[in-house]
Amino acid sequence: MNEPNPNDMRTAKIDFSVAGRAVSLQVQVPAGPVSPTRLLPLAYALANTIVDMAVQAQPETVSCSRGCYACCLQLVPVSTIEARAIHALVQALEEPRRSTVRARFADACRTMEAAGLMEGLRDFSRIAKQDLVAFGHDYFAHRVHCPFLEDESCSIYAERPVICREFLVTSDARHCDNPSAQTIRRIELDARVSRALPALEAPDVAPAMPWIPLILALEWVDAHPDDNERPGPELLQALFARLSGKDLPAPPGLGA
């Protein structure tokens, strides 16, 4: 039997509920084997929908606005799928911007190396569960800007990581510069797409650590250049199975 052509598409109808409201989606995915990054636009749209509905369902106003970038100084954990997309995005930049952005990644890594945090950043499993939040605070204390932060805003907003889309607060924005469990009120979500994305990795090749700090995305992909293609319908099924099932443990940083 011939393998499905990646250009052939399959249509799926998906029904679910968010904050007590029904959502119906009709999505198309490639029939044949493709990179899991092909499903990232769907993940972005799904996360946006879940967040928008959560915002509409609660009475308080979101405090986040342009120029408020404290969250861009936090440890941002991304999936390996998003790391590959970030690597490709940087590679596609024209010079001299590509070199400028790559230099920001390198500077951030040097800062964390000097701070003694790199061992934990390269493998979150080395950090005791009870120390994850403190580790995230240690990272934040060094005020390392996200490599994509420009003019106090995100320069890749349309393609920003899913976890960045999910992090919204209703507390006073002034507290974000010195965050704590007592001062920060996050928008509660019924489901987190960010925690479902690791399911897109093939089970037999999934890395031991499903989360990668954004500042290490380029380094990680350079060390793991081989992508693992899977049929589109299989990827879609894996994503929604994880989304509707048990969440992965939260990494430090924005996910903590």
N, C-alpha and C positions, 0 to 999 in steps of 0.2 A: 504493500500500500504506500502511495506517495505521501510525503509529509505535506501538511497544509502550507500554502503559500503565505508568508508573513503579510502580504498585501491584501489577502482575503480577510474580511471582517466578520465578526460574530456579534450579534445584538443580544443584550441581556436586560431584562426588566427587574429592577430591585426595589422592594418596598421595605421601609423601616420607619421607626418613629424617633423623634428627637424632642425632648421636653414635652412629651405628651401629644405632639403633633405629627401626623402622618406625612411621610415624604416618599415620593415615587420617582425613581430615576430610570431612564433608558439610556444605556451606555453601549458603545461599540468598542470591541477590543480585537486586536489582530488574532487570526486563527492559529497561525504558526508560531514557532519559537521567536521570541523577541527579548530584548533587554528589559528588565523590570523598570528601568527609567521611563519606558514608554507609558507606564501607568501613573507617573507623577502628576500630569495635568489633571487626571481624575482625582487623585488624592488631594490636590490643592483645592479643587472645586468642592469636594466632599467636606473637607475641613472648613472651608469658608461657609458652607451651608449650615453645618452644625454650630459654628460659632455665631453666625448671624441669628439663628433661631434661639440660641441661648441668651444672646443679648436682648432680643425682643421679649423674652419670657421673664426677665427680671426687672425690678423697678428702678434700680439705680443707673446712673449715666456712666458710661465708660470714660475714664480719665485720660486714656492714651491719646496723644495728638502729635502732629508734626513738631519736631524740635525736642520732644521728650524721648531721650534715647538711653535712659539708664539700663533698660533691658539689653541694649546692644553692648553693654560692658559685662554682661553675665556669661557664664559658661553655657554655650549653646550646644547641646548634644543632638547630633543628626544620625539618621540611619546610614548604613553603607550605600544604599540606593541613592540617597540624597548627596552623599559624599561624591559619588561618581558624577552626578549631575553638576555639582559645584565645580568639580575638576574640569568637566567639559565646557562649562560656562566661562571659566577663567581662560582656558586654552583658546576659546573663540574670540576673546577680546583683542582689539587691535593694539599694536604698540604705539606709544609707550605705556598705555594704561595697563596692559597685561603685566609688564614688569613691575609697575607700581603696586598693583594688587598683590602679586606674588611676594614682593618685598614686605608688605604688611603682614602676610601670613608668617613669613620668616621672623620678623621682629616680634610678633606675638609669641611664637614658640621660644625664642631666646629669652624673653621676659619670664615665661613660665619655667624654663629650665633653670634660670638663675634663682627663681623663687623656690625651687625644690619640689614643684608640683607635677613635673612632667611624668614621673613614674606612674602616678595615679591617673593622669590624663590618658596615658597610653593603654591603661587597663583598669577600668573602674572597679573590677572585681578585687583589686588589691585594697580597696577602701572598705572598711567595715561599714555595714549598713547604717549603724547609728552615727557614723561620721560623715555620711554623704552630704547632709545639709551644710555642715561646717566646712567641708571641702569646697562646696559651691561658694560659700561666703569668702573663703580665702582667695579663690580665683577673682571674685568681684572686687576685692580690696586692692588688687593691683591695677584696676582701671584700664585694662587692655581693651581697646576698641575692636569691634568686629571689623575684619578687613574690608567689608563692604559698606561701612558707615562713612558717608561723605556729606558734608554740609549739614550735619546733625540729622540725617535721615538715611534710610536704607536705599542703596543704589541699585539693588536687585529686587525691589519690592514685589514685583509680579512673580518672581521665582524664589522668594525667600523660603527658608525651611518651614515645614508644617508646624513645628513646635513654636515658631515665632508667631504664626497665625493664631495659635491657641492661647497665647499668653496676653490676656487683657485684664485690666484692673479697674475697680470702681472706687478705690481708696484715693485719697489726696495724692496727686502726682508728686508732690514734694517728698513723700515718704519713700518713693522708689529709689532715691539716691542713698538711702540707708535702710534697706528692706529688712523686715522681720515678720514673723508669723502674727505678731500683734498689730502691725501697722498696715499690712498689705491684704487687700480683699480681692481675690481673683474671681473672674467669671467661672462658675462651675459648669463643666461640660458633661453631657450624658455619655459621650464617647470621645476618645482621643485617637484621631487618625495617626498621630505621630507614633503612638505605641503599637500600631498595627503594621507599620511599614516594614519592620524586620521580617515579617512573614513572607515578603516577596523574595527573600533569598532562598535558594534551593536548600531543602533540609540537610542534604548531604555535604554541602559546602558552606553553610552558614558559619560566620565567624563566632568564636567563643564569646566575644563582646559585641552585642548588637548596636551599641551606641559609640559614636566617634565625636570627640569635640570638634566643632566646626573649624577651629584653627589648625587641626591636624588632617583635614580632609584631603588636601593636596598630597601630603606626605603618604597618607594611607593608600590612596589610589595609585600613586607612583610605585608603591611596594606590592600592590595587588591589581595589576593591570587587566587581568582576565575577567571579563564579565561572564555571567552565567545566564544564558537565555533559557526561557521556559515558554510553553504555549500561553498565549494571551488569556484564554478562558481559565487555565489553571492558576495564573497569577491573580485574576479577578476573584476566583473562589478563595484563594489563600488570604487575600486582603480582607474580605468580608467575614471569613470565618474567624480571623483574629480579632477583627473589630467587634464582632458580636459575642466573643468569648472573653476569656480572662486576660486582663492587661498584663504586659510585661512589667517588671519592677521599674520604678522611676529612676532615671539616672540623676546625678547631681546637676546643679544649675537650674535652668528654666523648668526642667521637668520635676524638680524636687518639691 
